[in-house]
Amino acid sequence: MTTTELWCDRCGEPASVAHPGCAAARQLEPPRFCPQCRRRMKVQVLPVGWSAVCVEHGEMRG
């Protein structure tokens, strides 16, 4: 299945809709959902940053 729609990485809803609460929280929190496939990611928060892993699209770091 291929899709070009992107998803909010915090709440998992379509990114085409404004998410002011998610935008504010994104400054302090790591992503929770993969923006490409909407899957919930495994997130690990460390003192020096965070890592989030999607089983389909791999790892993101911040």
PyMOL CGO cylinders between C-alpha atoms (Angstrom):
from pymol import cmd
from pymol.cgo import CYLINDER

trace = [
    CYLINDER, 0.00, 0.00, 0.00, 1.46, 3.36, -0.99, 0.3, 1, 1, 1, 1, 1, 1,
    CYLINDER, 1.46, 3.36, -0.99, 0.15, 6.70, 0.18, 0.3, 1, 1, 1, 1, 1, 1,
    CYLINDER, 0.15, 6.70, 0.18, 1.32, 10.27, -0.18, 0.3, 1, 1, 1, 1, 1, 1,
    CYLINDER, 1.32, 10.27, -0.18, -0.64, 11.57, 2.79, 0.3, 1, 1, 1, 1, 1, 1,
    CYLINDER, -0.64, 11.57, 2.79, 1.46, 12.62, 5.76, 0.3, 1, 1, 1, 1, 1, 1,
    CYLINDER, 1.46, 12.62, 5.76, 0.44, 12.22, 9.39, 0.3, 1, 1, 1, 1, 1, 1,
    CYLINDER, 0.44, 12.22, 9.39, 0.98, 14.26, 12.53, 0.3, 1, 1, 1, 1, 1, 1,
    CYLINDER, 0.98, 14.26, 12.53, 3.92, 12.72, 14.40, 0.3, 1, 1, 1, 1, 1, 1,
    CYLINDER, 3.92, 12.72, 14.40, 2.34, 13.47, 17.77, 0.3, 1, 1, 1, 1, 1, 1,
    CYLINDER, 2.34, 13.47, 17.77, -1.35, 12.50, 17.51, 0.3, 1, 1, 1, 1, 1, 1,
    CYLINDER, -1.35, 12.50, 17.51, -1.44, 10.40, 14.32, 0.3, 1, 1, 1, 1, 1, 1,
    CYLINDER, -1.44, 10.40, 14.32, -4.17, 12.44, 12.62, 0.3, 1, 1, 1, 1, 1, 1,
    CYLINDER, -4.17, 12.44, 12.62, -3.78, 13.81, 9.04, 0.3, 1, 1, 1, 1, 1, 1,
    CYLINDER, -3.78, 13.81, 9.04, -1.10, 16.51, 8.86, 0.3, 1, 1, 1, 1, 1, 1,
    CYLINDER, -1.10, 16.51, 8.86, -3.18, 18.52, 6.39, 0.3, 1, 1, 1, 1, 1, 1,
    CYLINDER, -3.18, 18.52, 6.39, -5.24, 19.82, 9.35, 0.3, 1, 1, 1, 1, 1, 1,
    CYLINDER, -5.24, 19.82, 9.35, -3.77, 22.41, 11.74, 0.3, 1, 1, 1, 1, 1, 1,
    CYLINDER, -3.77, 22.41, 11.74, -2.67, 21.00, 15.11, 0.3, 1, 1, 1, 1, 1, 1,
    CYLINDER, -2.67, 21.00, 15.11, -1.74, 23.97, 17.35, 0.3, 1, 1, 1, 1, 1, 1,
    CYLINDER, -1.74, 23.97, 17.35, -1.52, 21.79, 20.48, 0.3, 1, 1, 1, 1, 1, 1,
    CYLINDER, -1.52, 21.79, 20.48, 0.75, 19.30, 18.73, 0.3, 1, 1, 1, 1, 1, 1,
    CYLINDER, 0.75, 19.30, 18.73, 2.97, 22.08, 17.36, 0.3, 1, 1, 1, 1, 1, 1,
    CYLINDER, 2.97, 22.08, 17.36, 3.46, 23.47, 20.87, 0.3, 1, 1, 1, 1, 1, 1,
    CYLINDER, 3.46, 23.47, 20.87, 4.13, 20.05, 22.42, 0.3, 1, 1, 1, 1, 1, 1,
    CYLINDER, 4.13, 20.05, 22.42, 6.56, 19.09, 19.64, 0.3, 1, 1, 1, 1, 1, 1,
    CYLINDER, 6.56, 19.09, 19.64, 9.02, 21.64, 21.05, 0.3, 1, 1, 1, 1, 1, 1,
    CYLINDER, 9.02, 21.64, 21.05, 9.40, 19.51, 24.21, 0.3, 1, 1, 1, 1, 1, 1,
    CYLINDER, 9.40, 19.51, 24.21, 8.35, 15.96, 23.27, 0.3, 1, 1, 1, 1, 1, 1,
    CYLINDER, 8.35, 15.96, 23.27, 9.65, 13.38, 20.78, 0.3, 1, 1, 1, 1, 1, 1,
    CYLINDER, 9.65, 13.38, 20.78, 7.36, 12.14, 17.98, 0.3, 1, 1, 1, 1, 1, 1,
    CYLINDER, 7.36, 12.14, 17.98, 5.00, 9.28, 18.84, 0.3, 1, 1, 1, 1, 1, 1,
    CYLINDER, 5.00, 9.28, 18.84, 3.66, 8.32, 15.39, 0.3, 1, 1, 1, 1, 1, 1,
    CYLINDER, 3.66, 8.32, 15.39, 5.50, 7.76, 12.10, 0.3, 1, 1, 1, 1, 1, 1,
    CYLINDER, 5.50, 7.76, 12.10, 4.68, 10.72, 9.82, 0.3, 1, 1, 1, 1, 1, 1,
    CYLINDER, 4.68, 10.72, 9.82, 4.84, 8.45, 6.74, 0.3, 1, 1, 1, 1, 1, 1,
    CYLINDER, 4.84, 8.45, 6.74, 2.67, 5.48, 7.74, 0.3, 1, 1, 1, 1, 1, 1,
    CYLINDER, 2.67, 5.48, 7.74, 0.88, 6.51, 10.99, 0.3, 1, 1, 1, 1, 1, 1,
    CYLINDER, 0.88, 6.51, 10.99, 2.26, 3.56, 12.96, 0.3, 1, 1, 1, 1, 1, 1,
    CYLINDER, 2.26, 3.56, 12.96, 2.98, 4.06, 16.65, 0.3, 1, 1, 1, 1, 1, 1,
    CYLINDER, 2.98, 4.06, 16.65, 6.74, 4.21, 17.15, 0.3, 1, 1, 1, 1, 1, 1,
    CYLINDER, 6.74, 4.21, 17.15, 8.94, 2.82, 19.91, 0.3, 1, 1, 1, 1, 1, 1,
    CYLINDER, 8.94, 2.82, 19.91, 10.32, 5.93, 21.63, 0.3, 1, 1, 1, 1, 1, 1,
    CYLINDER, 10.32, 5.93, 21.63, 13.26, 6.14, 24.00, 0.3, 1, 1, 1, 1, 1, 1,
    CYLINDER, 13.26, 6.14, 24.00, 14.08, 9.39, 25.81, 0.3, 1, 1, 1, 1, 1, 1,
    CYLINDER, 14.08, 9.39, 25.81, 17.67, 9.83, 26.94, 0.3, 1, 1, 1, 1, 1, 1,
    CYLINDER, 17.67, 9.83, 26.94, 19.41, 12.66, 28.81, 0.3, 1, 1, 1, 1, 1, 1,
    CYLINDER, 19.41, 12.66, 28.81, 21.11, 13.72, 25.56, 0.3, 1, 1, 1, 1, 1, 1,
    CYLINDER, 21.11, 13.72, 25.56, 18.08, 13.42, 23.24, 0.3, 1, 1, 1, 1, 1, 1,
    CYLINDER, 18.08, 13.42, 23.24, 15.61, 10.82, 21.98, 0.3, 1, 1, 1, 1, 1, 1,
    CYLINDER, 15.61, 10.82, 21.98, 15.22, 8.06, 19.40, 0.3, 1, 1, 1, 1, 1, 1,
    CYLINDER, 15.22, 8.06, 19.40, 12.02, 6.83, 17.78, 0.3, 1, 1, 1, 1, 1, 1,
    CYLINDER, 12.02, 6.83, 17.78, 11.80, 3.66, 15.69, 0.3, 1, 1, 1, 1, 1, 1,
    CYLINDER, 11.80, 3.66, 15.69, 9.15, 2.78, 13.12, 0.3, 1, 1, 1, 1, 1, 1,
    CYLINDER, 9.15, 2.78, 13.12, 9.14, -0.89, 12.10, 0.3, 1, 1, 1, 1, 1, 1,
    CYLINDER, 9.14, -0.89, 12.10, 8.52, 0.17, 8.49, 0.3, 1, 1, 1, 1, 1, 1,
    CYLINDER, 8.52, 0.17, 8.49, 10.65, 3.32, 8.07, 0.3, 1, 1, 1, 1, 1, 1,
    CYLINDER, 10.65, 3.32, 8.07, 13.47, 2.97, 10.59, 0.3, 1, 1, 1, 1, 1, 1,
    CYLINDER, 13.47, 2.97, 10.59, 14.92, 5.27, 13.24, 0.3, 1, 1, 1, 1, 1, 1,
    CYLINDER, 14.92, 5.27, 13.24, 14.67, 9.01, 13.82, 0.3, 1, 1, 1, 1, 1, 1,
    CYLINDER, 14.67, 9.01, 13.82, 16.83, 10.86, 16.37, 0.3, 1, 1, 1, 1, 1, 1,
    CYLINDER, 16.83, 10.86, 16.37, 16.58, 14.22, 18.00, 0.3, 1, 1, 1, 1, 1, 1,
]
cmd.load_cgo(trace, "trace")
